[in-house]
Amino acid sequence: MSARDLSVLLSVVLIVAMLIIPFPSWLLSVLIIINISLALLVLLTSMNMQEPLQFSIFPSLLLLLTLFRLGLNVSTTRSILSKGEAGGVVETFGTFVVGGNVVVGFVVFLILIIIQFVVITKGSERVSEVAARFTLDAMPGKQMSIDADLNAGMISEADARQRREKIGKEADFYGAMDGASKFVKGDAIAGIIIVLINLIFGFIIGMTQQGLGFTDAISKYTLLTVGDGIVSQIPALLISTATGIVVTRAASDGNLGSDITSQLFAYPKMLYVTAGTIFLLGVVTPIHLMLTTPIAVLLVLGGYSISVAKAKENIEVDDIGEEIEPEEMKSPESVVNLLNVDPIEFEFGYGLIPLADTNQGGDLLDRVVMIRRQLALELGLVIPVVRIRDNIQLQPNEYRLRIKGNEVARGELLLDHYLAMSPGVDEDSIEGIDTVEPSFGLPAKWISEDMKDQADLFGYTVVDPPSVVSTHITEVIKANAHDLIGRQETKQLIDHLKESYPILVEEVTPNPLAVGDIQKVLSKLLKEKVSIRNLPIIFETLADFGKLTTDTEILTEYVRQALAKQITNSYIVGSEPIKVITLSGKVEKAVADGIQQTDHGNYLSIDPTISQNILESIANQIEQVSMQEQTPILLCSPAVRMYVRQLIERYFPHIPVLSYNELEASIEVQSVGTVNIE
């Protein structure tokens, strides 16, 4: 245990001891001076902090200091009533500070009590209560603001995390201050009661047990009681003032002293007005000019000096700004910054600004946050921040999506309409503007709000514009997820996995596989819509087969087979069998014969006539399956799967190609067509 921890524990033990054990008068005097010193230190600290969280220990410290002060009250009360003394400090405050006059001392004590209880304590308690409630009410809005800044690319993930933690700490702090302020109020009430007890019982003990006369008993115990009351109430007043400063302190760049001087004297002309008022006060009233004139002169001199200093400061700032701007334009960093390319950019015309403007009810920023979370769960990839900006070069209702600087999608929205997708049979009574649903290319119509209920009645799928664009963004990012995972993103995934599976990661990288090899495997999986969220299984497979080969194509096939359950579940629809299109033995043999092996890997080299026949046969089978409203899936042997995928990728990019080893043995598979060649 450190010396600091031990000192705090001993302080708490001392508080308990004061409640039980009688302390000598000299020790009470020492503790009273310590109490005043601590209260003054807390007050000065609260004045020099820039924001409340810099003094986050204040609620707990307030409780300990209150208990310490109450313990001193108990000890001094015991000493006053039992011995008729309470140490030199109490006697000094009872005689020297109040001039030995009982009435004056009692009046001073009452004024201190009134100031603390009625003014400072009551105000601090109310401000603490309101601040706690307002802080809790403002938390959702602050969280949304952080998410909006994160999506706009104004802050990083680390900055967002830090700001969220700060918001949580602020809520905890003000909640604790709300409760701690009740101790200050209770302390003031306890001080009043203790003074009354000392007066009444001290008077009785002095006359009955110590044989003092009426006048002597009143004089002695009143001075001791008033001295003890003032000694305890001065630190209490300082702590109450510190409480008020802490809970009313707004975040700023400086402490209380600098803020007061900078803001109170921010308008030098007001000092001239104040000086004139004070001077006139000495002219038109009996107050002598000898009293008001020096103060007015000081105010005028202060206003003049502040005005001169501000003018000089503004000139210096302008000169520095003029010097810095050309230098920044000439520096190489200003050009280098232009080379940065955002991973994902969403641009829209000025007519779609209400989508992203929260003041106009737009929730696009919130939707993008949910999209990133959804894709993280589905794909196992942390999607980069989507930079959202308007672009006057686009048509008013047009938007486009860029990935790494390249346009990958474009669409058009009518904000005052709904997108209605036909159930298969168009209804002539549904009037609208013909269009194409951007995510899946389905025929649709933009309809007015008046036609919405009628379209629902006829079985149309009706979607509002924000849902249309958010779905489009989701599908485009899914389709291009393999372009978003680079070596840096792969390293982040590896580091995250290493926290839970350190031995597994060490067995895979840096030997036998480099980060770039792992990135290629993950990219190939994402390209075929296979989630990489189950990284432990992926790395287990890479650990098993990475020692045998470093060919990322072959490693990807091994990983796919290890993820057979995951891949199978992604194509299961209820209890129905998985319907597939198989390849005939002749087709598989043609593909296998076309595999060329080289030192740099294998590739498919097949006769153009044969490949054309295979593609035509696949197209016919896909058309027949699609007419039955089923999703076509190509099924082939593991040896040729990746080559079949290479063959059809350009012509049928959305058709999944599976091998027999990628389907669970317990799952029923039904062949609905066979690809064959003559």
C-alpha positions in Angstrom: 0.0 0.0 0.0 1.4 3.4 -1.0 1.9 6.2 1.5 -1.0 8.2 -0.1 -3.4 5.3 0.3 -2.3 4.8 3.9 -2.7 8.5 4.8 -6.3 8.5 3.5 -7.1 5.4 5.5 -5.6 6.9 8.7 -7.6 10.1 8.1 -10.8 8.1 8.1 -9.7 6.2 11.2 -9.0 9.6 12.9 -12.6 10.8 12.1 -14.0 7.7 13.8 -11.6 8.2 16.8 -12.8 11.8 17.2 -16.4 10.6 17.6 -15.4 8.2 20.4 -12.1 9.2 22.1 -11.6 12.5 24.0 -8.8 14.5 22.4 -6.5 16.9 24.3 -7.1 20.6 23.7 -3.8 21.1 21.8 -4.6 18.3 19.4 -8.0 19.8 18.8 -6.4 23.2 17.9 -4.1 21.4 15.4 -7.0 19.6 13.8 -9.0 22.8 13.6 -6.2 24.6 11.7 -5.9 21.6 9.4 -9.6 21.8 8.8 -9.4 25.5 7.8 -6.4 24.8 5.6 -8.2 21.9 3.7 -11.3 24.0 3.2 -9.2 26.9 1.8 -7.3 24.5 -0.5 -10.5 23.0 -1.9 -11.9 26.5 -2.6 -8.7 27.6 -4.4 -8.6 24.3 -6.4 -12.2 24.8 -7.5 -11.4 28.3 -8.7 -8.4 27.2 -10.8 -10.0 24.2 -12.6 -11.1 24.6 -16.2 -14.0 22.1 -16.1 -15.8 20.1 -13.4 -14.3 16.8 -14.4 -10.8 18.1 -13.5 -12.0 17.9 -9.8 -14.0 14.7 -10.2 -13.1 13.5 -6.7 -14.9 16.5 -5.2 -18.2 14.7 -4.2 -16.3 12.0 -2.2 -13.9 14.6 -0.8 -16.9 16.8 0.2 -18.3 13.8 2.2 -15.0 13.1 4.0 -14.5 16.8 4.9 -18.0 17.1 6.2 -17.5 14.0 8.4 -14.2 15.4 9.6 -15.8 18.7 10.5 -18.7 17.0 12.3 -16.1 14.9 14.2 -14.4 18.1 15.3 -17.7 19.5 16.4 -18.3 16.4 18.5 -14.8 16.6 20.1 -15.0 20.3 20.8 -18.5 19.9 22.3 -17.3 17.1 24.5 -14.3 19.3 25.7 -16.5 22.4 26.2 -19.1 20.6 28.3 -16.7 18.4 30.3 -13.7 20.7 30.8 -15.0 24.1 30.1 -12.3 24.6 27.4 -11.7 23.7 23.7 -8.2 24.7 22.9 -6.4 28.0 22.0 -8.0 28.3 18.6 -11.6 28.2 19.8 -10.8 30.6 22.7 -9.0 33.0 20.2 -12.0 33.1 17.9 -14.3 33.6 20.9 -12.3 36.6 22.3 -10.0 38.2 19.8 -12.1 37.8 16.6 -15.3 39.0 18.1 -13.7 41.4 20.6 -14.8 39.4 23.6 -18.3 40.7 23.2 -20.8 37.9 23.6 -23.6 39.6 21.7 -21.4 40.7 18.8 -20.0 37.2 18.5 -23.4 35.6 18.6 -24.7 38.0 15.9 -21.6 37.2 13.7 -22.2 33.5 14.1 -25.9 33.9 13.2 -25.0 35.9 10.1 -22.6 33.1 9.0 -25.3 30.5 9.5 -27.8 32.5 7.5 -25.3 33.2 4.6 -24.4 29.5 4.4 -27.8 27.9 4.9 -30.1 30.4 3.1 -27.9 31.6 0.3 -24.9 29.4 -0.6 -26.1 25.9 0.5 -29.6 26.3 -0.9 -28.3 27.7 -4.2 -25.6 24.9 -4.6 -28.2 22.2 -3.8 -30.6 23.6 -6.4 -27.9 24.0 -9.1 -26.6 20.5 -8.4 -30.1 19.1 -8.8 -30.8 20.9 -12.1 -27.4 20.2 -13.5 -27.8 16.5 -12.9 -31.2 16.4 -14.5 -30.1 18.5 -17.5 -26.9 16.5 -18.0 -28.9 13.2 -18.1 -31.5 14.7 -20.5 -28.8 16.0 -22.8 -26.9 12.6 -23.1 -28.8 11.2 -26.1 -28.4 14.4 -28.0 -24.6 14.5 -27.2 -24.3 10.9 -28.3 -26.0 11.6 -31.6 -23.8 14.6 -32.2 -20.7 12.5 -31.6 -22.0 9.8 -34.1 -22.7 12.6 -36.6 -19.2 14.0 -36.3 -17.8 10.5 -36.6 -19.8 9.7 -39.8 -18.8 13.1 -41.3 -15.2 12.2 -40.7 -14.6 15.2 -38.4 -13.3 13.0 -35.6 -11.7 9.6 -35.4 -13.0 6.5 -33.6 -10.6 7.2 -30.7 -11.9 10.8 -30.4 -15.5 9.5 -30.4 -14.7 7.0 -27.7 -13.0 9.6 -25.6 -15.9 12.0 -25.9 -18.5 9.3 -25.1 -16.5 8.4 -21.9 -16.4 12.1 -21.0 -20.2 12.4 -21.3 -20.7 9.3 -19.1 -18.3 10.7 -16.5 -20.1 14.1 -16.5 -23.4 12.4 -15.9 -21.9 10.4 -13.0 -20.2 13.5 -11.6 -23.3 15.7 -11.6 -25.4 12.9 -10.2 -22.9 12.5 -7.3 -22.8 16.3 -6.8 -26.6 16.2 -6.5 -26.3 13.8 -3.6 -23.2 15.4 -2.1 -24.9 18.8 -1.8 -27.3 17.3 0.6 -24.4 16.7 3.0 -23.6 20.5 2.9 -27.2 21.3 3.8 -27.2 18.7 6.6 -23.9 20.1 7.9 -25.4 23.6 8.2 -28.4 22.3 10.1 -26.2 20.2 12.4 -24.0 23.3 13.2 -27.1 25.2 14.4 -28.2 22.3 16.6 -24.7 21.8 18.1 -24.5 25.5 19.0 -27.9 25.4 20.8 -26.8 22.3 22.7 -23.5 23.9 23.7 -25.3 27.0 24.9 -28.1 25.3 26.9 -26.2 22.4 28.4 -23.0 24.5 28.9 -25.1 27.0 31.0 -26.6 24.2 33.0 -23.3 22.4 33.6 -21.5 25.7 34.5 -24.1 26.6 37.2 -24.8 23.1 38.6 -21.5 21.2 38.4 -18.8 23.9 38.3 -20.4 26.4 40.7 -20.3 29.4 38.4 -22.6 32.3 38.8 -25.3 33.1 36.3 -23.3 35.9 34.6 -20.0 33.9 34.6 -21.7 30.8 33.2 -23.3 32.7 30.3 -20.2 34.7 29.5 -17.8 31.6 29.6 -19.9 29.1 27.6 -21.3 31.7 25.2 -17.8 32.8 24.2 -16.6 29.1 23.9 -19.8 28.1 21.9 -19.6 31.1 19.6 -15.8 30.6 19.1 -16.4 26.9 18.3 -19.3 27.8 16.0 -17.3 30.4 14.0 -14.3 28.0 13.8 -16.5 25.3 12.3 -18.6 27.5 10.1 -15.8 29.3 8.3 -14.5 26.0 6.8 -18.1 25.0 6.1 -18.7 28.3 4.3 -15.5 27.8 2.2 -16.6 24.3 1.2 -20.1 25.5 0.4 -18.7 28.2 -1.8 -16.4 25.7 -3.5 -19.5 23.4 -4.1 -21.3 26.3 -5.7 -18.3 27.1 -7.9 -17.9 23.5 -9.1 -21.5 22.9 -10.0 -21.9 26.3 -11.8 -18.6 26.1 -13.6 -19.0 25.9 -17.4 -16.3 24.4 -19.6 -13.8 26.9 -20.8 -10.1 27.3 -21.8 -9.1 29.0 -18.6 -9.6 29.0 -14.8 -12.1 31.1 -12.9 -9.6 34.0 -12.4 -8.7 34.3 -16.0 -12.3 33.9 -17.2 -13.5 36.7 -14.8 -10.8 39.1 -15.8 -11.2 38.4 -19.6 -15.0 38.4 -19.7 -15.8 41.0 -17.1 -13.4 43.5 -18.7 -14.2 42.4 -22.3 -15.9 45.7 -23.0 -13.5 48.6 -21.9 -16.1 51.2 -22.8 -18.3 49.9 -20.0 -15.6 50.9 -17.5 -15.9 54.5 -18.7 -19.7 54.4 -18.1 -19.1 53.0 -14.7 -16.5 55.6 -13.9 -18.9 58.4 -14.9 -21.6 57.0 -12.8 -19.4 56.8 -9.7 -18.1 60.4 -10.3 -21.7 61.7 -10.6 -22.6 59.9 -7.4 -20.1 62.0 -5.6 -21.4 65.2 -7.3 -25.2 64.8 -6.8 -25.1 63.1 -3.4 -23.6 64.0 0.0 -20.9 61.4 -0.7 -17.6 63.4 -0.8 -15.8 63.7 -4.1 -12.5 62.8 -2.4 -14.0 59.3 -2.1 -15.6 58.8 -5.5 -13.0 60.6 -7.7 -10.0 58.2 -7.1 -12.2 55.2 -7.9 -13.6 56.8 -11.0 -10.0 57.7 -12.2 -8.9 54.1 -11.6 -11.8 52.8 -13.7 -10.9 55.2 -16.5 -7.2 54.3 -16.5 -8.2 50.6 -16.4 -10.5 51.0 -19.4 -7.9 52.9 -21.4 -5.1 50.4 -20.7 -7.4 47.5 -21.7 -8.4 49.2 -24.9 -4.8 49.8 -25.9 -3.8 46.2 -25.1 -6.8 44.8 -27.2 -5.9 47.0 -30.2 -2.3 45.9 -30.1 -3.3 42.3 -29.7 -5.6 42.5 -32.7 -2.9 44.0 -34.9 -0.4 41.2 -33.9 -3.0 38.5 -34.6 -3.7 40.0 -38.1 0.0 40.2 -38.9 0.6 36.6 -37.8 -2.4 35.4 -39.8 -1.2 37.1 -42.9 2.3 35.6 -42.5 1.0 32.0 -41.7 -1.5 31.7 -44.6 1.1 32.2 -47.4 3.6 29.9 -45.6 0.9 27.2 -45.3 0.1 27.5 -49.0 3.8 27.2 -49.9 4.5 24.2 -47.6 4.5 20.7 -49.1 2.1 19.5 -46.4 -0.7 21.6 -47.9 -0.3 19.7 -51.2 0.2 16.3 -49.5 -3.1 16.6 -47.7 -4.9 16.9 -51.0 -3.7 13.4 -51.9 -5.8 11.7 -49.1 -8.7 9.6 -50.5 -11.6 8.8 -48.2 -12.5 5.1 -48.2 -16.2 5.7 -48.6 -17.8 9.0 -49.8 -21.5 9.7 -50.1 -22.3 12.8 -52.1 -25.7 14.3 -52.9 -27.2 17.3 -54.7 -28.5 20.3 -52.8 -32.1 19.0 -53.1 -31.3 16.1 -50.8 -29.7 18.2 -48.0 -32.8 17.6 -45.8 -31.7 13.9 -45.7 -28.6 14.7 -43.6 -29.8 17.9 -41.9 -31.0 17.0 -38.4 -32.7 20.4 -38.0 -35.0 19.4 -40.9 -35.7 16.0 -39.5 -33.0 14.1 -41.5 -31.7 10.9 -40.0 -29.2 9.8 -42.6 -26.3 10.1 -40.2 -28.0 7.8 -37.7 -28.9 5.4 -40.5 -25.2 5.3 -41.6 -24.2 4.4 -38.0 -26.7 1.6 -38.0 -25.5 0.4 -41.4 -21.9 0.2 -40.1 -23.0 -1.8 -37.1 -25.1 -4.1 -39.2 -22.3 -4.8 -41.7 -19.9 -5.4 -38.9 -22.2 -8.1 -37.6 -22.9 -9.6 -41.1 -19.4 -9.3 -42.7 -17.1 -9.3 -39.7 -15.4 -6.2 -41.1 -15.2 -2.8 -39.5 -16.6 -0.5 -42.2 -14.6 2.8 -42.5 -16.3 6.1 -41.7 -18.6 7.2 -44.4 -17.8 10.8 -45.4 -21.1 12.6 -46.2 -21.1 15.9 -48.1 -23.1 17.8 -50.6 -21.9 18.4 -54.1 -23.3 21.2 -56.3 -22.0 19.5 -59.4 -24.7 16.8 -59.0 -28.3 17.2 -60.0 -30.5 18.5 -57.1 -32.1 15.1 -56.4 -29.0 13.0 -57.4 -26.6 11.1 -55.2 -23.5 8.9 -55.7 -21.3 6.7 -53.7 -17.6 6.5 -54.1 -15.3 3.8 -52.7 -11.6 4.8 -52.6 -12.2 7.7 -55.0 -14.0 5.6 -57.6 -17.8 6.0 -58.3 -19.5 2.6 -57.6 -23.2 3.7 -57.5 -25.5 6.5 -58.5 -29.1 7.1 -57.9 -31.9 9.7 -57.7 -34.5 10.4 -55.0 -37.7 12.4 -54.8 -38.0 13.4 -51.2 -41.7 14.3 -51.4 -42.6 10.9 -52.9 -42.5 7.2 -52.0 -40.9 4.4 -54.0 -43.5 1.7 -54.8 -42.2 -1.7 -56.1 -44.7 -3.8 -58.0 -45.8 -7.2 -56.7 -45.5 -8.6 -60.2 -48.7 -7.3 -61.7 -48.9 -3.6 -62.2 -52.1 -1.8 -61.3 -53.1 0.9 -63.7 -54.8 3.0 -61.0 -51.4 3.4 -59.3 -50.0 6.6 -60.9 -46.4 7.6 -60.5 -43.1 8.2 -62.2 -41.5 5.1 -63.6 -38.1 4.3 -62.2 -35.8 1.5 -61.2 -35.2 0.5 -57.6 -31.4 1.3 -57.2 -30.4 -1.6 -54.9 -31.7 -4.6 -56.8 -32.7 -3.1 -60.2 -36.4 -3.9 -59.8 -39.0 -1.8 -61.8 -40.7 0.7 -59.5 -42.6 3.9 -59.4 -42.3 7.2 -57.5 -45.7 7.8 -56.0 -47.2 10.7 -54.1 -48.2 10.4 -50.4 -51.8 10.4 -51.5 -51.3 7.1 -53.4 -49.4 5.4 -50.6 -52.4 3.7 -48.9 -53.8 2.6 -52.3 -50.5 1.1 -53.3 -50.3 -0.8 -50.0 -53.7 -2.2 -50.7 -52.7 -3.6 -54.1 -49.7 -5.3 -52.6 -47.0 -2.9 -53.6 -43.9 -2.6 -51.4 -43.8 1.1 -50.5 -40.5 2.6 -49.1 -39.7 6.1 -48.0 -36.6 7.9 -49.6 -34.3 7.6 -46.6 -34.9 3.8 -46.5 -34.2 3.6 -50.3 -30.8 5.3 -50.0 -29.8 3.5 -46.8 -30.6 0.1 -48.4 -28.7 1.2 -51.5 -25.6 2.2 -49.4 -25.8 -1.1 -47.6 -25.9 -3.3 -50.7 -23.2 -1.3 -52.4 -20.8 -1.6 -49.5 -21.6 -5.3 -49.2 -20.7 -5.8 -52.9 -17.5 -3.9 -52.5 -16.4 -5.0 -49.1 -13.4 -6.8 -50.5 -12.1 -3.5 -51.7 -12.3 -2.0 -48.2 -10.1 -4.5 -46.5 -6.4 -3.7 -46.9 -3.3 -4.6 -45.0 -4.0 -1.9 -42.3 -7.6 -3.1 -41.7 -6.3 -6.7 -41.7 -3.7 -5.8 -39.1 -6.4 -4.3 -36.9 -8.5 -7.5 -37.1 -5.4 -9.6 -36.3 -4.6 -7.4 -33.2 -8.2 -7.7 -32.0 -8.1 -11.5 -32.4 -4.8 -11.7 -30.7 -6.4 -10.3 -27.5 -8.4 -13.5 -27.2 -6.3 -16.0 -29.2 -2.7 -15.0 -28.9 -1.2 -18.5 -29.6 -3.3 -19.0 -32.6 -2.2 -15.7 -34.2 1.4 -16.4 -33.4 1.2 -19.7 -35.2 -0.1 -18.0 -38.4 1.7 -14.7 -38.7 4.3 -13.5 -39.5 5.3 -17.0 -40.4 4.2 -18.9 -42.5 1.8 -16.2 -43.7 2.4 -12.4 -43.9 -0.3 -9.9 -43.3 -0.7 -9.4 -47.0 -1.4 -13.1 -47.5 -4.1 -13.1 -44.9 -5.5 -10.0 -46.4 -5.9 -11.7 -49.8 -7.7 -14.7 -48.2 -10.1 -12.4 -46.4 -10.7 -10.3 -49.5 -11.5 -13.4 -51.6 -14.0 -14.5 -49.0 -15.7 -11.2 -48.9 -15.8 -11.0 -52.6 -18.0 -14.1 -52.7 -20.2 -12.8 -49.8 -18.7 -15.1 -47.1 -18.5 -13.4 -43.7 -15.1 -13.2 -42.0 -16.6 -12.6 -38.6 -15.6 -16.1 -37.4 -11.9 -15.3 -37.5 -10.8 -18.1 -35.1 -12.0 -20.8 -37.5 -10.3 -19.0 -40.4 -7.0 -18.7 -38.5 -7.3 -22.4 -37.3 -7.5 -23.4 -41.0 -4.6 -21.1 -42.0 -2.5 -22.5 -39.2 -3.2 -26.1 -40.4 -2.6 -25.6 -44.2 -0.4 -22.5 -44.2 2.7 -24.8 -43.7 1.7 -26.8 -46.7 1.1 -24.0 -49.2 1.1 -20.2 -49.4 -1.1 -20.0 -52.5 -3.9 -17.8 -51.3 -6.3 -19.3 -53.8 -5.9 -22.8 -52.4 -5.9 -21.5 -48.8 -9.2 -19.7 -49.5 -10.7 -23.0 -50.6 -9.6 -24.7 -47.4 -11.1 -21.9 -45.4 -14.4 -22.1 -47.3 -14.6 -25.8 -46.5 -13.9 -25.1 -42.8 -16.8 -22.6 -42.9 -19.2 -25.1 -44.4 -21.8 -24.8 -41.7 -21.8 -21.0 -42.0 -22.0 -21.1 -45.8 -24.8 -23.7 -45.7 -26.9 -21.8 -43.2 -26.7 -18.7 -45.4 -28.6 -20.5 -48.2 -31.1 -22.5 -46.2 -34.7 -21.2 -46.5 -36.9 -22.8 -43.8 -37.1 -26.6 -44.0 -36.9 -26.7 -47.8 -33.9 -28.4 -49.5 -31.2 -26.3 -51.1 -31.9 -26.1 -54.8 -28.8 -26.2 -57.0 -27.6 -26.3 -60.6 -25.0 -29.0 -61.0 -22.2 -29.4 -63.6 -22.1 -32.5 -65.7 -19.0 -34.7 -65.6 -18.1 -33.5 -69.1 -18.1 -29.9 -68.1 -16.1 -30.5 -65.0 -13.5 -32.5 -67.0 -13.3 -29.7 -69.5 -12.6 -27.2 -66.8 -10.1 -29.5 -65.1 -8.2 -30.1 -68.4 -8.0 -26.3 -68.8 -6.1 -25.7 -65.6 -2.6 -24.6 -66.2 0.0 -24.9 -63.5 2.9 -22.4 -63.3 5.5 -21.3 -60.7 3.4 -18.3 -60.0 0.1 -20.2 -59.4 -2.6 -21.9 -61.4 -4.9 -20.3 -63.9 -7.7 -21.5 -66.2 -6.9 -21.6 -69.9 -9.9 -23.2 -71.8 -10.8 -23.3 -75.4 -13.0 -20.2 -76.2 -15.6 -22.4 -78.0 -16.0 -24.7 -75.0 -16.1 -21.8 -72.5 -18.8 -20.1 -74.7 -20.9 -23.3 -74.7 -20.5 -23.6 -70.9 -21.6 -20.0 -70.3 -24.6 -20.4 -72.6 -25.7 -23.6 -70.8 -25.3 -21.8 -67.4 -27.3 -18.9 -68.7 -30.1 -21.2 -69.8 -30.2 -23.0 -66.5 -30.2 -19.8 -64.5 -33.1 -18.4 -66.6 -35.2 -21.5 -66.0 -34.5 -21.4 -62.2 -35.3 -17.7 -62.0 -38.6 -18.3 -63.7 -39.5 -20.5 -60.8 -38.7 -17.6 -58.4 -35.7 -19.5 -57.0 -32.2 -18.3 -56.3 -29.8 -20.1 -58.6 -26.7 -21.8 -57.0 -24.0 -23.6 -59.0 -22.7 -26.8 -57.3 -19.5 -28.5 -58.5 -16.6 -30.6 -57.1 -14.0 -28.9 -54.8 -11.2 -29.4 -57.3 -12.7 -27.1 -59.9 -14.9 -24.7 -57.8 -12.5 -21.7 -57.9 -11.9 -22.1 -61.6 -15.6 -22.2 -62.4 -16.0 -19.1 -60.3 -13.2 -17.4 -62.4 -15.0 -18.5 -65.6 -18.4 -17.1 -64.8 -17.4 -14.1 -62.6 -17.5 -11.5 -65.3 -20.8 -12.7 -66.8 -22.7 -13.8 -63.6 -21.1 -12.0 -60.7 -24.0 -12.5 -58.3 -24.4 -16.3 -58.8 -22.8 -18.2 -55.9 -20.6 -21.1 -56.8 -20.3 -23.8 -54.1 -18.4 -27.1 -53.8 -19.8 -30.3 -52.3 -17.4 -29.9 -49.3 -19.0 -26.6 -48.5 -22.4 -28.1 -47.8 -23.3 -29.9 -44.6 -23.8 -33.6 -45.1 -27.1 -33.5 -43.1 -28.6 -30.9 -45.4 -30.9 -32.0 -48.2 -29.8 -30.8 -51.7 -32.1 -30.9 -54.7 -30.7 -30.5 -58.3 -33.0 -28.4 -60.4 -30.8 -28.3 -63.5 -27.5 -29.5 -65.0 -25.0 -27.6 -67.0 -23.9 -29.7 -70.0 -22.1 -29.2 -73.3 -22.4 -31.0 -76.6 
